[in-house]
Amino acid sequence: MKRYSISTIGYAITYACFLIACCTFLPSALPAQNIIDEWNTVKVPAAPELKPVTIDAKTTALLMLDFNKQTCNAERRPRCIASIPGVKKLLAFARTKGASVVYSLSPGAASADIAQELAPRADEPVVTSGPDKFLGTDLEKILRGKGIKTVIVVGTAAHGAVLYTASGAALRGFSVVVPVDGMSAEDPYAEQYVAWNLVNAPRVSNQTTLSKMDLIR
């Protein structure tokens, strides 16, 4: 039988105790490893730059997303109601310049549910879908058929229809303009993270410009 010296045995016991101590106390010494633990320490990034945009009306479509009463109302999204006067001016401007206009509805809504100030004309297409208005609709076919290269996206909710339809358009190769005063949500935070996402998300950011309605010409 192999014999060990007392010093060797003592060293082995000391080392084993050290390993146990590390396993016991090390995890609690590590910094938080998930965003929920770090939530209150996250620094808000600088606001994205809003840029003026000059568009070619012949190859541009204004996407009017979910301005129907089920999603745009004073009880659920008063910020959507507040955006209507500005959107109305942008809509009139787009029509005057000859840009295409395409509407969307949330599931279960009808064209008659769209805010009266923003009502579609008979020749303006209307599609119905969830957050991504390309999903299960002819939206891409409509835009390609009109020779559209740029879409201006306004509507509600910012974190729903605006985010996913703008991203979907960008991923399909369209240039995307999002006027931040034309998108709305239940609270400002949702609009804030959508604005950040659109100009930081891979591939989407390369195709997207944040602007304001009065900066579009």
Steps between C-alpha positions, in 0.01 A plus 500: 500500500637842406572728794448878502671746727301707746596817309369357173170401660466842659561670167237283332243583770575871472462496122171310523364756745603778261309339212189458715518864603529610137197294397302635794579870480611579145153515333372760744802719425436509126313797347142456374489295182156583362316814398232469769761511777668795326176677404532803725866557416468510122600835355260648245684551167518837331198589288532406132541782252189605309580570137328697224384282212433582136294236326396423143121492519471264203692226677382568856207361697360631825401207723214595734501227764206411723339839551176313566299564816584163655867595535499880469272640768508734799469220755768264371740728312437872548840561343360360175208743512746784560698401189202515263514874408865472395440174313205663324732771365756242388225300329375808313857585400565149369179499298570844356844391384368178347652252743322169549307441823438157649302432817498216748249381755537295814318164494124538540490861384339642185588799283208689654680477836790717382506849654278722285775758451723231348242300303632321191388585149335238285819441299728464803565136599424370847658184647424323827755315711669485839813700587685415175277629223696300241401175668206333329415801280572635151689801635830416335324418173313834516820695559699318232215545254511876553877514459547608861855531631439704816235469769409758762358319802258660747250341734440311820621319690860609472615173658260300282400599148761774458798301624423175321373647174787748474747220575325271252524766231868558571578128486324486161728771363275805527636827632305584815419839649342513845390842627510461876209740551284276283538183709329447833469256787346478845801670655817681386735216594364275224551777245850559635620142465343470154688810384825356640436156350429625150834679473704231676359163394718303255400549133192701599706802608674517160165558331329721757496875562338663802342834425208729586194564290596861429849391387366290214508670162 
